[in-house]
Amino acid sequence: MTATLYQQNRFSEVLAYIDTHLDENLSVEELSVVGVFPHSQFHFHRQFTASVGISCFAYVQLCRMKSAAAQLAFRREKKVIDIALDHGYEEPESFSRAFKKHTGQSPSAFRKSPLWEPWHSRLNALTQLRKTHMSPTFKIEQIELIDFKATPVAVYQHRGNPQLLAQSIREFIEWRKKCKLSPARYATFNFLYQHPDEVEAENFRFDLVSQVDSGFVSEHSKIIVKEIPQGSCARLRLLGSDEGLEAAIQFLYAVWLPQSGKCLREFPLFLQRLNFFPDIAENELITDIYLPLASEPFPDSL
């Protein structure tokens, strides 16, 4: 292993540690020990900035604010003081100041009516950093061929600006609560149609999906009841945050599919969410990616 690659791996370990310890003291001294820089505490912050692209303090703050914003928006039963404590703030006033600095809104205002577009833009730098420094790698043997059973589902169709997807998620979560469709009992899926960077914002499509019982009827105008059909799928498990989805999907299409001799069937690629941020640290998330396959392989010749 080269010295550069070794250092990159050490910083990846530091970033993973930050994910799971947002409620603790994440000082430069503490993180230098985590990254096995015990004799470089005075240089660690400069090495971090040079490697990651922003200071250690700024990175930790962004991670804390991202997680806190998700709790405020999607876990509305949780008290603001508890969210502050979960993210290393002993005083709600200091949390409120930091949150408003990053989002432009107080925690209570954000909870009531989040301004998603400026916050999404603010998080873009963090998203790109995580793609660069926490991108997973995959092997052919990680992919399983499975027979997916027909599953009745209720679908909330997000259409339009991907920066407003979080608002659709918020509405979908509230609808599930009202219908008592607990994720602990009813599986959670997403249907993916295209990459948000490859389509005009107004044409972006993304489905939020809950398994339902057979015969389920919804009176919600934005909910469509349909079925994930029975059929063969290639399944790849992603361990970690959604920043790894792009690499995982690219691996399925560009590496595995050409070697497999399989062809695709007329159903979108879909995800099953096995746990959820912000309840779980981002680097501990588990997502199964399903690529629907036709029953017949590619012909040997056209």
C-alpha positions in Angstrom: 0.0 0.0 0.0 1.4 3.4 -1.0 1.8 6.1 1.6 -0.9 8.2 -0.1 -3.4 5.4 -0.1 -2.6 4.6 3.5 -3.3 8.2 4.5 -6.5 8.2 2.5 -7.7 5.1 4.4 -6.8 6.7 7.7 -8.9 9.7 6.9 -11.8 7.5 5.8 -11.7 5.9 9.2 -11.8 9.4 10.8 -14.9 10.3 8.7 -16.6 7.1 9.7 -15.9 7.8 13.3 -17.4 11.2 13.1 -20.6 9.7 11.7 -21.1 7.6 14.8 -20.0 10.0 17.4 -21.8 13.3 16.6 -22.9 13.6 20.3 -19.3 13.4 21.6 -16.2 15.6 21.8 -14.8 15.6 18.3 -11.8 17.7 18.9 -8.7 17.7 16.7 -6.8 15.9 19.5 -9.5 13.2 19.7 -9.7 12.7 16.0 -6.0 12.6 15.5 -5.8 9.5 17.8 -8.7 7.9 15.9 -6.8 8.3 12.6 -3.6 7.0 14.2 -1.9 10.3 14.0 -0.7 10.1 17.7 2.5 12.1 17.0 1.0 14.6 14.6 -1.8 16.3 16.7 -0.3 19.7 15.9 -0.4 18.9 12.2 -3.5 16.8 11.9 -5.9 19.7 11.2 -3.7 20.8 8.3 -3.5 17.3 7.0 -7.3 16.9 7.3 -7.9 20.2 5.4 -5.4 19.3 2.7 -6.9 15.8 2.3 -10.6 16.4 2.7 -10.9 19.9 1.4 -12.4 21.7 4.4 -11.3 22.0 8.0 -12.0 19.3 10.5 -14.2 21.7 12.5 -16.2 22.7 9.4 -16.7 19.1 8.4 -18.0 18.1 11.9 -20.3 21.0 12.0 -21.8 20.1 8.6 -22.4 16.5 9.6 -24.0 17.6 12.9 -26.3 20.1 11.1 -27.3 17.5 8.4 -28.2 15.0 11.1 -30.0 17.6 13.2 -32.0 18.9 10.3 -33.1 15.4 9.4 -34.3 14.8 13.0 -36.1 18.1 13.1 -37.8 17.5 9.8 -38.5 13.7 9.9 -38.7 13.0 13.7 -41.1 15.8 14.7 -42.0 14.1 18.0 -38.4 14.6 19.2 -37.7 17.6 21.4 -35.3 20.2 20.2 -33.3 20.0 23.4 -32.8 16.3 22.9 -31.7 16.9 19.3 -29.2 19.5 20.6 -27.8 16.9 23.1 -27.6 14.3 20.3 -25.3 16.5 18.4 -22.8 17.6 21.0 -24.6 20.8 22.3 -25.2 21.0 26.0 -27.1 24.3 25.6 -30.1 24.8 23.3 -29.1 28.4 22.7 -25.7 27.4 21.2 -27.3 24.7 19.1 -29.9 27.2 17.8 -27.2 29.7 16.9 -25.2 27.1 15.0 -28.2 25.7 13.3 -29.4 29.1 12.1 -25.9 30.0 10.8 -26.0 26.9 8.6 -29.6 26.8 7.5 -30.8 30.4 7.8 -33.6 29.2 10.1 -34.0 28.6 13.8 -34.6 24.9 14.7 -38.3 25.6 15.4 -38.8 27.5 12.1 -37.0 24.7 10.2 -39.2 22.1 11.8 -42.4 24.0 11.0 -41.5 24.9 7.4 -38.0 23.9 6.1 -36.5 26.0 3.3 -35.1 22.9 1.5 -33.5 24.5 -1.6 -30.9 26.7 0.2 -30.2 23.9 2.7 -29.7 21.4 -0.1 -27.3 23.7 -1.8 -25.4 24.2 1.5 -25.1 20.4 1.8 -23.8 19.9 -1.7 -20.2 20.4 -0.6 -20.5 17.8 2.1 -22.1 15.4 -0.4 -19.3 15.7 -2.8 -16.7 15.3 -0.1 -18.3 12.1 1.1 -18.5 10.7 -2.5 -14.8 11.4 -2.8 -13.5 10.1 0.5 -16.1 7.4 1.5 -17.0 5.9 -1.9 -17.3 2.1 -1.6 -15.8 -0.5 -3.9 -17.6 -3.6 -5.1 -16.8 -7.2 -6.3 -18.8 -9.4 -8.7 -19.2 -12.0 -6.0 -21.2 -9.5 -3.8 -24.1 -9.7 -6.3 -26.8 -12.3 -5.7 -29.4 -13.5 -8.1 -32.7 -13.8 -6.3 -36.4 -14.4 -7.1 -38.2 -11.4 -5.8 -41.7 -12.2 -4.6 -44.7 -10.1 -5.8 -45.2 -7.4 -3.2 -48.2 -5.0 -3.0 -47.0 -1.4 -2.3 -48.3 2.1 -1.9 -46.3 4.7 -3.9 -45.8 8.4 -3.3 -44.6 9.8 -6.6 -42.2 12.7 -6.2 -42.1 14.7 -9.5 -40.0 17.8 -10.0 -37.1 19.5 -8.4 -34.8 16.9 -6.6 -33.9 19.6 -4.1 -37.5 19.3 -2.8 -37.4 15.5 -2.4 -37.0 15.9 1.4 -40.4 17.6 1.6 -42.0 14.6 -0.2 -40.2 12.3 2.2 -41.6 14.3 5.1 -45.1 14.1 3.8 -44.7 10.4 3.0 -43.5 9.6 6.6 -46.5 11.4 8.1 -48.9 9.5 5.8 -47.3 6.2 6.8 -47.8 7.1 10.5 -51.5 7.9 9.9 -52.0 4.6 8.1 -50.0 2.7 10.8 -47.6 1.3 8.1 -44.6 1.0 10.4 -41.3 0.4 8.7 -40.6 -2.3 11.3 -43.5 -4.3 9.8 -43.9 -3.0 6.2 -40.8 -2.8 4.0 -39.6 0.5 2.6 -38.6 0.9 -1.0 -37.6 3.6 -3.6 -38.1 3.3 -7.3 -35.3 5.1 -9.3 -35.9 6.3 -12.8 -32.9 8.5 -13.6 -29.9 10.3 -12.1 -31.0 13.9 -11.0 -28.0 15.3 -12.9 -29.1 13.7 -16.2 -32.6 15.3 -16.4 -34.1 18.7 -16.2 -35.3 19.4 -12.6 -39.0 19.6 -13.6 -38.7 16.1 -15.2 -37.1 14.3 -12.2 -38.9 11.2 -11.0 -38.4 9.4 -7.7 -40.9 7.1 -5.9 -41.3 6.7 -2.1 -42.8 3.3 -1.5 -44.2 1.3 1.4 -45.2 -2.3 1.4 -48.9 -2.7 2.2 -51.3 -5.6 2.9 -53.1 -7.2 0.0 -56.3 -5.2 -0.7 -55.0 -2.0 0.8 -56.9 1.1 -0.4 -55.6 4.6 -0.1 -57.7 7.8 -0.2 -54.7 10.0 -0.4 -54.6 11.9 -3.7 -50.8 11.4 -4.1 -50.7 7.7 -3.2 -51.0 5.0 -5.9 -51.4 1.4 -5.0 -49.6 -1.0 -7.3 -47.3 -4.1 -7.1 -43.6 -4.9 -7.3 -43.9 -7.9 -9.7 -42.5 -11.3 -9.0 -39.3 -11.9 -11.0 -35.6 -12.4 -11.1 -33.3 -9.6 -9.7 -29.7 -9.0 -9.2 -29.2 -7.7 -5.7 -26.2 -5.7 -4.4 -26.1 -4.6 -0.8 -24.7 -1.1 -0.1 -23.2 -0.5 3.4 -23.0 3.2 4.1 -24.7 6.4 3.1 -26.5 7.3 -0.1 -23.4 8.9 -1.4 -22.3 5.4 -2.3 -25.4 4.7 -4.4 -24.0 6.2 -7.6 -20.9 4.0 -7.5 -23.0 0.9 -6.7 -25.5 1.4 -9.5 -22.7 2.2 -11.9 -21.0 -1.1 -10.9 -24.3 -3.1 -11.6 -24.9 -1.6 -15.0 -21.3 -1.1 -16.3 -19.4 -4.0 -14.8 -21.7 -6.8 -13.7 -24.5 -6.7 -16.3 -22.2 -7.0 -19.4 -20.4 -10.0 -17.9 -23.6 -11.7 -16.7 -25.3 -12.4 -20.0 -28.5 -11.2 -18.5 -30.9 -8.6 -19.9 -33.2 -6.2 -18.2 -37.0 -6.3 -17.8 -39.4 -3.4 -18.0 -39.4 -2.3 -14.3 -37.2 0.4 -12.8 -34.2 -0.3 -10.6 -35.4 -0.2 -6.9 -33.9 0.1 -3.4 -35.0 -1.5 -0.2 -34.1 0.5 2.9 -33.3 -1.8 5.8 -32.6 1.0 8.3 -32.9 4.8 8.3 -30.9 8.0 8.7 -31.1 9.9 11.1 -32.0 7.0 13.5 -28.8 5.3 12.3 -25.4 6.9 11.6 -24.9 7.3 7.8 -21.9 4.9 7.6 -24.1 2.2 9.3 -27.0 2.4 6.8 -27.9 -0.8 4.9 -29.6 -0.5 1.4 -30.3 -3.4 -0.9 -30.2 -2.4 -4.6 -32.4 -4.5 -7.0 -31.8 -4.7 -10.7 -34.9 -6.4 -12.4 -33.9 -9.0 -14.9 -35.7 -10.7 -17.8 -36.2 -14.4 -17.7 -34.2 -14.9 -21.0 -30.5 -14.0 -21.4 -29.1 -12.0 -24.2 -28.9 -14.0 -27.4 -25.5 -15.0 -28.6 -25.9 -13.1 -31.7 -28.3 -10.5 -33.1 
